[in-house]
Amino acid sequence: MDDVTPAGACPAERFLEHGRLVRTPRRQDDRLLVLEHLVSRLIAPGEAATETALTERITAVSTDPVRLRRDLVEAGLVGRREDGSRYWRERMTAHDDEPGARPGPEDSWL
């Protein structure tokens, strides 16, 4: 892992290798930074997705998509139905305006 972040890049990028999370940061603040960064690229504010669709997206950025999905839910960034069939963004993050963030749907409730 390289601790140097290119000028203008999100500080969370220093924890990613080629845009992928290969290990979760130990510090809680760093972990939340990375989760907020990744969620902005995975599911837009106000968007809902099936478990399959969200897992496919997470697979593109993580070696352990099930763990990352669980971490996003536990961090309060993503909500889920009790049966796990549907997921949605719970809140906005500072990363939603960064290049690479998913645009929100037109009928967003956020």
C-alpha positions, -999 to +999 in steps of 0.1 A: +000+000+000+013+034-009+007+062+016+012+090-010-020+103-026-017+122-059-026+159-058-064+163-062-072+127-054-094+116-026-074+107+005-092+073+005-074+064-027-042+057-007-059+025+007-069+012-027-048-007-053-058+000-088-092+012-075-097-020-055-099-025-017-076-054-009-074-049+029-095-028+053-077+000+071-072-006+108-080+029+121-118+035+124-115+070+108-096+056+078-121+027+075-151+051+074-132+073+049-128+043+026-163+030+030-178+064+023-156+067-008-165+033-021-202+036-014-203+068-036-191+046-065-213+016-058-248+030-052-261+065-057-279+085-031-316+076-035-309+045-056-321+010-046-305-022-059-311-059-056-286-080-037-273-095-069-268-061-086-250-046-056-228-076-051-217-075-087-208-038-084-189-045-051-170-074-068-154-048-091-138-030-062-133-057-035-117-091-031-143-099-005-177-084-017-198-101+010-177-085+038-176-051+021-214-052+017-218-061+054-194-033+064-214-008+044-246-018+061-230-018+096-215+016+089-250+030+083-242+038+047-264+012+031-297-001+043-312-035+035-344-053+037-347-079+065-345-107+039-315-091+022-331-089-012-329-051-016-304-025-006-304+013-008-282+043+002-290+056+037-273+090+035-252+113+014-214+115+019-187+141+011-176+118-017-208+120-037-195+151-056-162+135-066-153+123-101-163+087-104-193+089-080-225+074-093-251+099-103-283+098-083-316+087-099-340+115-109-366+103-085-343+102-055-358+106-020-326+120-005 
